[in-house]
Amino acid sequence: MKVIKIDKSELDAGLEKLEKSFRLIGPVKEKNYYAFKELKPGQKPDLGFSNSRLSAKSIVYPQSEVMFEYSLDRNDEKYAILEEPARSYQPRAIIGIRPCDADAYEIVRRNFDTPEYKDSYWLKNYEATTLVGLACKNPGATCFCTSAHSGPFSEKNLDVMLVENNDHYLGRLLTEKGEKLAETAGWTTTAAADDTFENLKQEAESKIKSKVSTDNLASQSLIALHEAESAIWETEAVSCINCGTCTHACPTCWCFDVQDETYGKSGVRMRNWDSCMYPLFTVHASGHNPRGTKIGRVRQRFMHKLKYYVDKYEKGIQCTGCGRCVRLCPVNIDIRRICNKMNSFDPETSSCEVAS
């Protein structure tokens, strides 16, 4: 693994070179928030941000995506034939993605890339993307990434890791894709020592004060947790308004709905992000809704992230600790509190011992 030094002026010059080979995506300020957007020619990512309001999930997994097009004209030789529209998988690079958001792709991939099923839309977008991470030197108050199998300097799903250090950036080239991108940008000429990188990492990790306990989740009884109405779910669901903010802000939520939209004699089949927090999400064709109550929907969200996922994949929780759902929830539902309740739940006494 090579460590390089990039002067800030060299970073901008390198981005100009990358524009010729990559679609560049980076954090852009929009009023009081930051969002990951495709950069216009000559536009630079704003790397002075703390974190974006939404993650870069939509770059690989668009909020709305056309899967097929079709004709309803009976005189058309392609009548009622589903055809995938032309789409570009030009190489792209996300500049400045936070490590927690990059780790989220690894979590989501376990759903979209399995031996039985491979989602070609997600995989082709992901494989065309190079992830250039920006280490988080000053984590937020709601960040708990270090106890969620991630961290402010986590490298496990990045191609390049950058960290700001005074008038320059230090960069670790982590994969072959990362090395090729750095070479294209002209960033590989100045080698740097690795000890500074490690010191900055330790300093950043020491600033994270918020944590969750997950050590007992795998051994907890699924049925007991599901039935912990009074101990967990009634209390947590009482204030929920089913707005879906948590699921749309979450970098690891993957649920979608598929629908046909027609206009005249042409139509498209598309998929759109959906949310387990919406009352219509689980309505059957018969009209029956197995999760017709607010308690059922809140329980489903947290059981999926903190128990079903844990049991199925044995890879930790379905969360990277980015803290977005904590910050953005309009009624202060906190996944950290619920995780600790589930982790400490005692089925014998139906109680949770959670420190205040």
Buried (B, 14 or more C-beta within 10 A) or exposed (E): EBBBBBEEEBBEBBBBEBBEBBBBBBBBEEEEEBBBBEBEEEBBBEBEBEBBBBBBBBBBBBEEBBBBBBBEEEEEEEEEEEEEEEEEEEBBBBBBBBBBBBBBBBBBBBBBBEEEEEBEBBBEBBEBBBBBBBBBBEBBEBBBBBBBBBBBBBBEBBBBBBBBBEEBBBBBBBBEBBBBBBEBBBBBEEEBEEEBBEEBBEEBBEBBEBBBBBEEBEEBEEEBBBBBEEBBBBBBBEEBEBBBBBBBBBBBBBBBEEEEEEEEEEBBBBBEBBBBBBBEBBBEEEEEBEBEEBBBBBBBBBBBBBBBBBEEEEEBBBBBBBBBBBBBBEEEBBBBBBBBBBBBBEBEEBBBEBEE
